């Protein structure tokens, strides 16, 4: 059933992105939102494979690695909402620290420091890198929330609404998922740790 929920959530993300893109395909915000929905869909499908495949550890690493770039993608959404004519070169220059942090976490996910190779579904083992990656991602989402709140005060109308819904909503949801991941790692015997909230939240 968890696999079906993940597949349904991935389809919902794709349909949502397509609907926004079709509403106004020339608008940069709509295009970036569509690419974000594809990103989230790929993340969900990788997570689905992590729990269904015999090579679950590889897919779990891939899922985490793909998820590491979601803060960067959300940051790009924020930048385009604030300045719809955002020049890619300027945007890349402003987001270099966010990109480097995401890349660091993505690479870390494939190390023994993140999840040792002897970890199994029955007896999961999480390395210090696992908690370090979550800390870095929480910090990135925290920075995004702070930047969004500051920028929202300067915006009016649709831009303010988009910042609140897309950025604050996305960051709060992602932060909640990361906190739940920590709780599940600390208390694997906890009954609620058997629930995988990511597809439901998406």
N, C-alpha and C positions, 0 to 999 in steps of 0.2 A: 504494500500500500504506500509506503514511503517513496518507492520508486515512481509510482504513478503520480503522486503529488509533485515530485520533482519535475517530471515530464510535463505535467499540466502547468506548473509555474513557469517553466521555460517557454512553453507555447504562449502563455498569457503575456510574458514579457515581450516576446516577438510581436504579438498582435498589437499590444500597446504601442510599441515603437513604430510599427507600420501605420497605425491609425494617426499618430502624431505627424509622421513624415508625409502621409497623403494629404493631411489637412493643409500643409503649406511646404512643399518640397524645396522651395527656394530659400526658406528661412534657415539661417545657420543653426539656431537653437534647436529647431526640429530635426535637423540632420544629426547634430551631436547627440540629441536624446535617442534617436534611432540607433546610433552606433553603441550607445550605452546599454540599450535594451538587448542588442546582440551580445554584448560583453557579458551581461548578467545571464543571458540564456546559455551561453557557452559554459559559464561557471556552474550553472545548475546541472547541465548535462554531464559535465565532468564529475560533479558530486554524485550524480546518479550512478555513474560507472564505478565510482569508488566503493559503493556499497553493494554493487551487483557483480562486479568482475572478480575473477580469481586473483588478478594483479591489483588488488585494492590499494596497497600502499603507494604504488606508482600513481594511480589516479587520485589518491588523496593529496599527494605532493603536487600534482598538476592542478588540482582544484584550488589548493591554497595559493599556488603561484599565480594562477589567473586572477584570483580574488585580490591579490596584492596590488593590482593595478586599478582596481575600482576607485580608490580615493583620488588617484590621478585623473581618472575619467570624470569623476564628479567635479573636481577642481576645474577641468576644462569646460564643463557645462556652466559653472559659475562665471567663468571669464567671458564666455560667449553671451550669457544673459546680460552681463554688465556692459559689454561692448560687442554688439552683433557683428561689427566689421573687424573683429579681432584678426590681426595679421599673425599667421602661424609662427613666423620667425620670432616675433615679439612674445607670443604666448609661450613658446618653448623656452625662451630665455628666462621668463618670469617663473616658470614652473620647474626649473632644473632641479631644485632641492627636493621637491615632491617626487619628481621622476626618479632621482637617485635613491630616495628612501624606498620607493615601491620596487625598484630593481633589486635593491639589497635584500628585501624580504622575499622576493620571487626566487632569487638564487639560493637563499638560506633554506627555503622549503625542500630543496633536493639534497640537503646535507644530512649526515648522521646526527648532527647537533640538533636538528629539528625533530625528526622522528627516527629512532634507530631502526635498522633494517630487520631486527629480530622482533619488532613490535607486531602483534597480531590483533585481529578483531576480538578474539576471546580474552587476550591479555594485552591491552594497548599500553604502550610506553611512550611518553612524551619527553623530549629533551628540553634543556634550558632554552634552546633556540626557538622552540614552540611558543613559550611564554614571552620571549623577547620579541618575536614577530608580532604577537598580539599587542604587546605594549607599543611597538612602533606604529602599528595600524591605528590603535586607539588614539595615539598622539596626533596622527595625520587627520583623523576625523575630527578631533578636538580643534585643531587649527582651522579646518574647513568651517566648522560651526562658528568659530570666533570671527573669521573673515566674512562669512555670510551675514552674520548679525550686524557687523559694521557696515557692510555694503548695502544691506536692506534698508538702513536708515536713510541712505542717499537716493534710493530708488523710489519710483512712484508707479502706480497702476499695475500693469501686467508683469513687469519685471520684478516687482516686489513679491507678487503672488508666486511667480515661478521660482524665485529664490527660496521662499518659505516651503513650498511643496516639494520641489525636486531636491534641494540641498539639505535643508533641515530634516525633512522626512527621511531622506536616504541615509543621512549620517546617523540619526537616532536609531533607525532600523539596523544598520550595520554595526553600530556600537553595541546594541542589545545582543546581536548574534555572537559577537566576539566575547562578550561577558559570559554568555551561556557556554561557549566553547571552553572557557577557563574553568567554570564550575563543573562541567562534565569531565574535564581532565583531572581535577582535584578529587572529585567524588564519583568515580566510575560506577560505584554500587548504588548511587542515588537513583531512585525510580525515574525521576524526570530526565535523567541523563540518556535514557533510551529514546527520548523524543528528539527529532531533528527539526528544529524550527525554521531553518533557512528557507525552504520552499514555501512554507505558510506565510512567513513575513514578506517574501517577494510577491 
